[in-house]
């Protein structure tokens, strides 16, 4: 058995017994449901995504259902998932699917990447997890597992490269269905076991074939990336403003929004950014969701 076959077989067997019961993994989930889950899960913990995903899919079970609503409703429903521009992109993607693809999420990488806001990772995730195709699906977790198990390095760096896609693809079996399962399994292993700062190596199914384990499993000193401060940042103030507007039935006066943060310069910068991003609109001196 080759090293790559050993890795995908061991990981897939582990996944069969240990995969989380996530709602979008259920057999009746549509490609639209998978697409929504992937957009929501970018930079947001799964435990926060699951309830939001269930509410979203109950309200908008197809792309056309979302496309028929104003973009402001998508932003409102996004709630506190963070990075609300994702809600705008998802609304735009839903509109494109409804208008250009007969309300069916396309199944080719080229067509998926042509949808608004859909990049390399999400296109491959939908093709693999919804349509059971053989594609490397590479996020931070996958890159870390491949880096450790194959290259023997503790960290794969900051950004996904073409080399990362090739390295992940080399681990996949040739059969489409088995490859799609292997992609999900490797990702899950990185999320639950082969974590960045506290890997559970004794419980890892790849321990016997892991190049990093063979080298001694030493993590570098300090965090792999510098933690980002949140409180008091422009992003924090943007979130405070958005929270007020999400809860408001009517446009909100500028004076009311001025109370969310004490620094005028930061508050003005946050307001200008929200307006430029299309997340809020101004009307007669008051502000609302689009």
DRENDO-1510 file (C-alpha; in Angstrom, 1 decimal, always signed):
<recs>
REC; n; res; u; v; w
REC; 1; UNK; +0.0; +0.0; +0.0 .
REC; 2; UNK; +1.4; +3.4; -1.0 .
REC; 3; UNK; +1.8; +6.2; +1.5 .
REC; 4; UNK; -1.1; +8.2; -0.1 .
REC; 5; UNK; -3.4; +5.2; -0.1 .
REC; 6; UNK; -2.6; +4.5; +3.6 .
REC; 7; UNK; -3.4; +8.1; +4.5 .
REC; 8; UNK; -6.7; +8.3; +2.8 .
REC; 9; UNK; -7.8; +4.8; +3.9 .
REC; 10; UNK; -6.9; +5.4; +7.6 .
REC; 11; UNK; -8.5; +8.9; +7.6 .
REC; 12; UNK; -11.7; +7.7; +5.9 .
REC; 13; UNK; -12.0; +4.8; +8.4 .
REC; 14; UNK; -11.6; +7.2; +11.2 .
REC; 15; UNK; -14.1; +9.6; +9.7 .
REC; 16; UNK; -16.8; +6.9; +9.4 .
REC; 17; UNK; -16.6; +6.5; +13.2 .
REC; 18; UNK; -15.9; +10.1; +14.3 .
REC; 19; UNK; -17.5; +12.6; +11.9 .
REC; 20; UNK; -19.6; +15.3; +13.5 .
REC; 21; UNK; -23.3; +15.1; +12.8 .
REC; 22; UNK; -23.6; +18.4; +10.9 .
REC; 23; UNK; -26.9; +19.2; +9.4 .
REC; 24; UNK; -25.5; +19.9; +5.9 .
REC; 25; UNK; -24.0; +16.5; +5.8 .
REC; 26; UNK; -27.3; +14.7; +5.9 .
REC; 27; UNK; -28.3; +12.8; +2.7 .
REC; 28; UNK; -31.2; +15.1; +1.8 .
REC; 29; UNK; -29.0; +18.2; +1.7 .
REC; 30; UNK; -29.1; +19.9; -1.7 .
REC; 31; UNK; -26.1; +21.5; -3.5 .
REC; 32; UNK; -27.6; +24.9; -2.4 .
REC; 33; UNK; -27.5; +23.8; +1.2 .
REC; 34; UNK; -23.9; +22.8; +0.8 .
REC; 35; UNK; -23.0; +26.1; -0.8 .
REC; 36; UNK; -24.7; +28.0; +2.0 .
REC; 37; UNK; -22.9; +26.0; +4.6 .
REC; 38; UNK; -19.5; +26.6; +3.0 .
REC; 39; UNK; -20.1; +30.4; +2.7 .
REC; 40; UNK; -21.2; +30.6; +6.3 .
REC; 41; UNK; -18.3; +28.5; +7.6 .
REC; 42; UNK; -15.7; +30.8; +6.3 .
REC; 43; UNK; -14.0; +32.3; +9.3 .
REC; 44; UNK; -16.9; +31.3; +11.6 .
REC; 45; UNK; -16.9; +28.3; +14.0 .
REC; 46; UNK; -19.2; +25.4; +13.0 .
REC; 47; UNK; -21.0; +25.5; +16.3 .
REC; 48; UNK; -22.3; +29.0; +15.4 .
REC; 49; UNK; -23.0; +28.2; +11.8 .
REC; 50; UNK; -25.3; +25.1; +12.4 .
REC; 51; UNK; -28.3; +27.0; +14.0 .
REC; 52; UNK; -28.0; +29.8; +11.5 .
REC; 53; UNK; -27.8; +27.4; +8.6 .
REC; 54; UNK; -31.0; +25.6; +9.7 .
REC; 55; UNK; -32.9; +28.8; +10.0 .
REC; 56; UNK; -31.6; +30.0; +6.6 .
REC; 57; UNK; -32.5; +26.8; +4.8 .
REC; 58; UNK; -36.0; +26.7; +6.4 .
REC; 59; UNK; -36.6; +30.3; +5.1 .
REC; 60; UNK; -34.8; +30.0; +1.8 .
REC; 61; UNK; -34.7; +26.3; +0.7 .
REC; 62; UNK; -33.7; +27.2; -2.9 .
REC; 63; UNK; -31.6; +30.0; -4.5 .
REC; 64; UNK; -34.7; +31.6; -6.0 .
REC; 65; UNK; -36.3; +31.9; -2.6 .
REC; 66; UNK; -33.4; +34.0; -1.4 .
REC; 67; UNK; -33.1; +35.9; -4.7 .
REC; 68; UNK; -36.7; +37.1; -4.4 .
REC; 69; UNK; -35.9; +38.9; -1.1 .
REC; 70; UNK; -34.1; +42.3; -0.8 .
REC; 71; UNK; -30.4; +42.0; +0.0 .
REC; 72; UNK; -31.2; +43.6; +3.4 .
REC; 73; UNK; -33.1; +40.5; +4.5 .
REC; 74; UNK; -30.0; +38.4; +3.8 .
REC; 75; UNK; -27.9; +40.7; +5.9 .
REC; 76; UNK; -30.5; +40.7; +8.7 .
REC; 77; UNK; -30.7; +36.9; +8.7 .
REC; 78; UNK; -26.9; +36.7; +8.7 .
REC; 79; UNK; -27.1; +38.0; +12.3 .
REC; 80; UNK; -23.8; +37.8; +14.2 .
REC; 81; UNK; -22.0; +35.3; +12.0 .
REC; 82; UNK; -19.5; +38.0; +11.2 .
REC; 83; UNK; -18.2; +39.4; +7.9 .
REC; 84; UNK; -21.6; +40.3; +6.6 .
REC; 85; UNK; -20.3; +40.9; +3.1 .
REC; 86; UNK; -20.6; +37.2; +2.8 .
REC; 87; UNK; -24.4; +37.6; +3.0 .
REC; 88; UNK; -24.3; +40.0; +0.0 .
REC; 89; UNK; -22.2; +37.6; -2.0 .
REC; 90; UNK; -24.5; +34.7; -1.2 .
REC; 91; UNK; -27.5; +36.7; -2.3 .
REC; 92; UNK; -25.7; +37.6; -5.5 .
REC; 93; UNK; -24.8; +34.0; -6.1 .
REC; 94; UNK; -28.4; +32.9; -5.4 .
REC; 95; UNK; -29.6; +35.4; -8.0 .
REC; 96; UNK; -27.2; +34.1; -10.6 .
REC; 97; UNK; -28.2; +30.5; -9.9 .
REC; 98; UNK; -31.9; +31.3; -10.1 .
REC; 99; UNK; -31.6; +33.4; -13.3 .
REC; 100; UNK; -28.8; +31.7; -15.2 .
REC; 101; UNK; -28.9; +28.0; -14.0 .
REC; 102; UNK; -32.6; +27.2; -13.7 .
REC; 103; UNK; -32.4; +27.5; -9.9 .
REC; 104; UNK; -29.9; +24.6; -9.7 .
REC; 105; UNK; -26.4; +25.1; -8.4 .
REC; 106; UNK; -24.0; +24.2; -11.2 .
REC; 107; UNK; -21.8; +21.2; -10.9 .
REC; 108; UNK; -18.7; +22.2; -12.7 .
REC; 109; UNK; -15.7; +24.1; -11.2 .
REC; 110; UNK; -15.7; +26.7; -14.0 .
REC; 111; UNK; -19.4; +27.5; -13.6 .
REC; 112; UNK; -19.2; +27.5; -9.8 .
REC; 113; UNK; -16.2; +29.9; -9.8 .
REC; 114; UNK; -18.1; +32.1; -12.2 .
REC; 115; UNK; -20.8; +32.7; -9.5 .
REC; 116; UNK; -20.4; +36.0; -7.6 .
REC; 117; UNK; -18.3; +35.6; -4.5 .
REC; 118; UNK; -17.4; +32.0; -5.1 .
REC; 119; UNK; -13.7; +31.2; -5.2 .
REC; 120; UNK; -11.4; +28.2; -5.5 .
REC; 121; UNK; -12.2; +26.7; -2.2 .
REC; 122; UNK; -16.0; +26.9; -2.2 .
REC; 123; UNK; -16.2; +25.8; -5.8 .
REC; 124; UNK; -14.3; +22.7; -5.1 .
REC; 125; UNK; -16.1; +22.1; -1.8 .
REC; 126; UNK; -19.5; +22.2; -3.5 .
REC; 127; UNK; -18.3; +20.0; -6.4 .
REC; 128; UNK; -16.9; +17.4; -4.0 .
REC; 129; UNK; -19.4; +17.4; -1.1 .
REC; 130; UNK; -22.6; +18.1; -3.1 .
REC; 131; UNK; -21.8; +16.4; -6.4 .
REC; 132; UNK; -19.3; +13.8; -5.1 .
REC; 133; UNK; -16.6; +14.7; -7.6 .
REC; 134; UNK; -12.9; +14.2; -7.2 .
REC; 135; UNK; -11.4; +17.5; -6.4 .
REC; 136; UNK; -8.8; +18.7; -3.8 .
REC; 137; UNK; -10.7; +20.7; -1.2 .
REC; 138; UNK; -8.1; +22.7; +0.7 .
REC; 139; UNK; -8.7; +24.8; +3.7 .
REC; 140; UNK; -6.4; +25.6; +6.7 .
REC; 141; UNK; -7.2; +22.2; +8.3 .
REC; 142; UNK; -6.4; +20.2; +5.2 .
REC; 143; UNK; -3.2; +22.1; +4.6 .
REC; 144; UNK; -2.0; +21.4; +8.1 .
REC; 145; UNK; -2.8; +17.7; +7.9 .
REC; 146; UNK; -1.0; +17.4; +4.6 .
REC; 147; UNK; +2.0; +19.5; +5.8 .
REC; 148; UNK; +2.4; +17.3; +8.9 .
REC; 149; UNK; +1.6; +13.9; +7.5 .
REC; 150; UNK; +3.4; +14.2; +4.2 .
REC; 151; UNK; +6.1; +16.9; +4.4 .
REC; 152; UNK; +6.8; +16.6; +8.2 .
REC; 153; UNK; +6.3; +20.3; +8.7 .
REC; 154; UNK; +4.2; +21.6; +11.7 .
REC; 155; UNK; +2.6; +24.4; +9.7 .
REC; 156; UNK; +1.7; +25.0; +6.1 .
REC; 157; UNK; +2.0; +28.8; +6.1 .
REC; 158; UNK; -0.6; +31.5; +5.7 .
REC; 159; UNK; -2.2; +31.0; +2.2 .
REC; 160; UNK; -3.3; +28.2; -0.1 .
REC; 161; UNK; -1.2; +27.8; -3.1 .
REC; 162; UNK; -1.3; +25.7; -6.3 .
REC; 163; UNK; +1.3; +23.4; -4.6 .
REC; 164; UNK; -1.2; +22.8; -1.7 .
REC; 165; UNK; -3.9; +21.8; -4.2 .
REC; 166; UNK; -1.5; +19.4; -5.9 .
REC; 167; UNK; -0.4; +17.9; -2.6 .
REC; 168; UNK; -3.9; +17.3; -1.4 .
REC; 169; UNK; -5.0; +15.9; -4.7 .
REC; 170; UNK; -2.1; +13.4; -4.6 .
REC; 171; UNK; -3.7; +11.9; -1.5 .
REC; 172; UNK; -7.1; +11.2; -3.1 .
REC; 173; UNK; -8.2; +7.9; -4.5 .
REC; 174; UNK; -9.2; +7.8; -8.1 .
REC; 175; UNK; -12.8; +6.9; -7.5 .
REC; 176; UNK; -15.0; +10.0; -7.3 .
REC; 177; UNK; -17.2; +8.9; -4.4 .
REC; 178; UNK; -14.2; +7.7; -2.3 .
REC; 179; UNK; -12.3; +10.9; -3.1 .
REC; 180; UNK; -15.1; +13.1; -2.0 .
REC; 181; UNK; -15.3; +11.2; +1.3 .
REC; 182; UNK; -11.6; +11.4; +1.7 .
REC; 183; UNK; -11.6; +15.2; +1.2 .
REC; 184; UNK; -14.2; +15.5; +4.0 .
REC; 185; UNK; -12.3; +13.1; +6.2 .
REC; 186; UNK; -9.0; +14.9; +5.9 .
REC; 187; UNK; -10.7; +18.2; +6.7 .
REC; 188; UNK; -12.4; +16.8; +9.7 .
REC; 189; UNK; -9.2; +15.3; +11.0 .
REC; 190; UNK; -7.6; +18.7; +10.9 .
REC; 191; UNK; -10.5; +20.3; +12.7 .
REC; 192; UNK; -10.8; +17.8; +15.5 .
REC; 193; UNK; -7.5; +16.0; +16.0 .
REC; 194; UNK; -4.6; +17.5; +14.0 .
REC; 195; UNK; -5.3; +21.0; +15.4 .
REC; 196; UNK; -2.9; +24.0; +15.2 .
REC; 197; UNK; -1.8; +24.4; +18.8 .
REC; 198; UNK; -3.0; +21.2; +20.6 .
REC; 199; UNK; -2.9; +18.3; +18.3 .
REC; 200; UNK; -4.2; +15.0; +19.8 .
REC; 201; UNK; -1.4; +12.9; +18.2 .
REC; 202; UNK; -2.0; +9.8; +20.4 .
REC; 203; UNK; -5.6; +9.6; +19.0 .
REC; 204; UNK; -4.6; +10.3; +15.4 .
REC; 205; UNK; -5.3; +7.5; +12.9 .
REC; 206; UNK; -2.2; +8.7; +10.9 .
REC; 207; UNK; +0.2; +8.4; +13.8 .
REC; 208; UNK; +2.0; +5.4; +12.3 .
REC; 209; UNK; +2.5; +7.1; +8.8 .
REC; 210; UNK; +2.9; +10.7; +9.8 .
REC; 211; UNK; +6.2; +12.3; +8.8 .
REC; 212; UNK; +5.8; +15.0; +11.5 .
REC; 213; UNK; +5.3; +12.4; +14.2 .
REC; 214; UNK; +8.4; +10.5; +13.0 .
REC; 215; UNK; +10.4; +13.7; +13.4 .
REC; 216; UNK; +9.2; +14.3; +17.0 .
REC; 217; UNK; +6.0; +16.4; +16.8 .
REC; 218; UNK; +7.6; +19.7; +17.9 .
REC; 219; UNK; +5.6; +22.8; +17.5 .
REC; 220; UNK; +7.3; +26.2; +17.0 .
REC; 221; UNK; +7.5; +28.6; +19.9 .
REC; 222; UNK; +4.5; +31.0; +20.1 .
REC; 223; UNK; +1.3; +31.0; +18.0 .
REC; 224; UNK; +1.5; +30.2; +14.3 .
REC; 225; UNK; -0.1; +33.5; +13.5 .
REC; 226; UNK; -0.5; +36.6; +15.6 .
REC; 227; UNK; -3.9; +36.9; +17.2 .
REC; 228; UNK; -6.0; +39.8; +15.9 .
REC; 229; UNK; -7.3; +42.3; +18.3 .
REC; 230; UNK; -11.1; +42.8; +17.8 .
REC; 231; UNK; -12.4; +45.2; +20.5 .
REC; 232; UNK; -12.1; +48.8; +19.3 .
REC; 233; UNK; -11.2; +48.0; +15.8 .
REC; 234; UNK; -13.1; +49.3; +12.7 .
REC; 235; UNK; -14.6; +45.8; +12.3 .
REC; 236; UNK; -15.9; +45.9; +15.9 .
REC; 237; UNK; -17.5; +49.3; +15.3 .
REC; 238; UNK; -19.0; +48.2; +12.0 .
REC; 239; UNK; -20.6; +45.3; +13.8 .
REC; 240; UNK; -22.1; +47.6; +16.5 .
REC; 241; UNK; -23.7; +49.7; +13.8 .
REC; 242; UNK; -25.0; +46.7; +11.9 .
REC; 243; UNK; -26.5; +45.3; +15.1 .
REC; 244; UNK; -28.6; +48.4; +15.5 .
REC; 245; UNK; -29.8; +48.4; +11.9 .
REC; 246; UNK; -30.6; +44.7; +11.9 .
REC; 247; UNK; -32.9; +45.2; +14.9 .
REC; 248; UNK; -34.6; +48.3; +13.5 .
REC; 249; UNK; -37.8; +48.1; +11.6 .
REC; 250; UNK; -37.4; +51.6; +10.3 .
REC; 251; UNK; -34.5; +53.8; +9.2 .
REC; 252; UNK; -32.2; +54.9; +12.1 .
REC; 253; UNK; -31.2; +58.5; +12.6 .
REC; 254; UNK; -27.5; +59.4; +12.5 .
REC; 255; UNK; -27.7; +60.6; +16.1 .
REC; 256; UNK; -28.7; +57.1; +17.3 .
REC; 257; UNK; -25.8; +55.5; +15.5 .
REC; 258; UNK; -23.4; +58.0; +16.9 .
REC; 259; UNK; -24.0; +56.5; +20.4 .
REC; 260; UNK; -22.5; +53.1; +19.5 .
REC; 261; UNK; -18.9; +54.2; +19.8 .
REC; 262; UNK; -17.2; +57.1; +21.4 .
REC; 263; UNK; -14.5; +57.8; +18.8 .
REC; 264; UNK; -15.9; +60.0; +16.0 .
REC; 265; UNK; -13.1; +59.3; +13.6 .
REC; 266; UNK; -13.4; +55.5; +13.9 .
REC; 267; UNK; -17.1; +55.7; +13.8 .
REC; 268; UNK; -17.1; +57.8; +10.6 .
REC; 269; UNK; -14.6; +55.4; +9.0 .
REC; 270; UNK; -16.8; +52.4; +9.9 .
REC; 271; UNK; -19.9; +54.1; +8.5 .
REC; 272; UNK; -18.1; +55.1; +5.3 .
REC; 273; UNK; -16.9; +51.5; +4.8 .
REC; 274; UNK; -20.4; +50.0; +5.4 .
REC; 275; UNK; -21.8; +52.4; +2.8 .
REC; 276; UNK; -19.1; +51.7; +0.3 .
REC; 277; UNK; -19.6; +47.9; +0.7 .
REC; 278; UNK; -23.3; +48.2; +0.1 .
REC; 279; UNK; -24.2; +46.8; +3.6 .
REC; 280; UNK; -26.2; +49.9; +4.5 .
REC; 281; UNK; -27.8; +52.8; +2.6 .
REC; 282; UNK; -28.6; +56.3; +3.5 .
REC; 283; UNK; -32.0; +57.9; +2.9 .
REC; 284; UNK; -33.0; +61.4; +4.0 .
REC; 285; UNK; -30.3; +61.5; +6.7 .
REC; 286; UNK; -31.2; +58.1; +8.2 .
REC; 287; UNK; -29.7; +54.7; +7.6 .
REC; 288; UNK; -31.1; +51.2; +6.9 .
REC; 289; UNK; -30.2; +47.9; +5.5 .
REC; 290; UNK; -30.4; +47.7; +1.7 .
</recs>
